[in-house]
Amino acid sequence: MEQCYFCSWRNKKPQQNVPRALLFGTLIVMVLYVIVNLAFLYVLPVNIMAKSPLVAASAAHVIFGNRGADLISIAVIISTFGALNGSILATARVPFAMARDKLFFKKLEKIHPRYGTPHISLLVQGLWSCILVLSGSFDTITNYVIFAAWLFYGLGTFGVFVLRKKMPDTYRPYKVWGYPYLPAIFVIFSFLFLANTLISDTKDAAMGLILILLGLPIYFFWKYKTKS
């Protein structure tokens, strides 16, 4: 969902394409998710599903026999490449945008003269990703990121209210549907989720929060440097 926003600055018709991407992308994922789970329920008894560490592999074993696990592995690899494609494309735009706003290293705002991509930002992101993978703590880092991501989802949506208040007359090619009710509901549920995570998984939530706080001095340093 957030990757759609990261790339919207290059979109020629964001007022049309962003809502369509969000709506149809979410609906397609929901439909596929329900269909897959119905297939699992059709193939496996509920008690077997409850005990299985890998429900998809168990279902594939019932349908395809011993080769089922291999087929699931191939499907996971294909899915991973698809997810990585979108993630690499979108998330490199974050340090690029920070550099463009004078909040990060200037070189990261460079655009490739032939391909029109933020190639320096992509390279830095790739190197950092390799370091994280080689660290061997990828699963742990992912747990930290989930809390941090939802914190920014809530804050980002809350920012819609702030911008509407501070800059009411600014031209907006895309306006949030159902404002102010839908974004308000999203903000409430985001912070309810965060509160629940803090209670149920305090350690990972606290580490995610610490990682965010560690970035604040860097942000204020660049902001001060830009003003100077």
Stockholm file with secondary structure:
# STOCKHOLM 1.0

chainA/1-228         MEQCYFCSWRNKKPQQNVPRALLFGTLIVMVLYVIVNLAFLYVLPVNIMAKSPLVAASAAHVIFGNRGADLISIAVIISTFGALNGSILATARVPFAMARDKLFFKKLEKIHPRYGTPHISLLVQGLWSCILVLSGSFDTITNYVIFAAWLFYGLGTFGVFVLRKKMPDTYRPYKVWGYPYLPAIFVIFSFLFLANTLISDTKDAAMGLILILLGLPIYFFWKYKTKS
#=GR chainA/1-228 SS CHHHHHTGGGCSCHHHHHHHHHHHHHHHHHHHHHHHHHHHHHHSCHHHHHHCSCHHHHHHHHHHGGGHHHHHHHHHHHHHHHHHHHHHHHHTHHHHHHHHTTSSCGGGGCCCTTTCSCHHHHHHHHHHHHHHHHTTCHHHHHHHHHHHHHHHHHHHHHHHHHHHHHCTTSCCSSCCTTTTHHHHHHHHHHHHHHHHHHHHSHHHHHHHHHHHHHHHHHHHHHHHHHHC
#=GC SS_cons         CHHHHHTGGGCSCHHHHHHHHHHHHHHHHHHHHHHHHHHHHHHSCHHHHHHCSCHHHHHHHHHHGGGHHHHHHHHHHHHHHHHHHHHHHHHTHHHHHHHHTTSSCGGGGCCCTTTCSCHHHHHHHHHHHHHHHHTTCHHHHHHHHHHHHHHHHHHHHHHHHHHHHHCTTSCCSSCCTTTTHHHHHHHHHHHHHHHHHHHHSHHHHHHHHHHHHHHHHHHHHHHHHHHC
//
